[in-house]
Amino acid sequence: MEFGDTVRRRRMCRDFDGRPIAAGILDMLIDQARRAPSAGFSQGTGFLVLDEPRERDRFWEVTLPAVARAGFAFPGLLRAPAIVIPLAHSQAYVDRYAEPDKARAGLGESAEAWPVPYWLVDTSFATMTLLLGVVDAGLGALFYALDDYGPLRDAFDVSGDWQPIGIVALGHPSAEALSRPVGSAASRPRRSFDDVVRRGSWGA
């Protein structure tokens, strides 16, 4: 698929048909994602992959308990054969920028020294690479957030120094998902190019 087509076709998928992902495809997508940019090559991004039935069942138990599923608007989401949790590690960046070749930047003291938290930026880059790779592989994905990551951390032993930035559910889109987008955002128009881009001065 041409890159432009991949970008234009990418959309969030909330309804999966439940088919398993072919062997090796998920690892290939994660391998592509880990090649996203990384400040100072700090590589403070990780991925928790849940692609076994028992792991997925546990994930849904702790993030969407049975009592909440009765009125859940997107039941097809629960058919996703793989769940990926992108994780960001701030200390990897602090440690990297304390090394001699980066120390002059003054970012090796603590995470608070960073005007922009690049561990979140880079993990977001990696997640976007994953989302685009999913489309290129003929699959679909949904990135979404949890209100509380505590139960997820406890259930899957995610230590406090790793920060989840969201959840990626992925798999084969259902026929309905392919035919029309769903969700409240689907009815919103995309901002025009001229509205998004300003040249020379933001206030112009």
Buried (B, 14 or more C-beta within 10 A) or exposed (E): EEEEEBEEEBBBBBBBBEEEBEEEBBEEBBEBBBEBEBBBEBBBBBBBBBBEEEBBEBBBEBBBEEEEEEEEEBEBBBBBBBBBBBBBBBBBBBBBBBEEEBEEEEBBEEEEEBEEBBBBBBBBBBBBBBBBBBBBBEBBBBBEEBEEBEBBBEBBEBEEEBBBBBBBBBBBBBEEBEEEEBBEEEEEEEEEEEEEEEEEEEEE
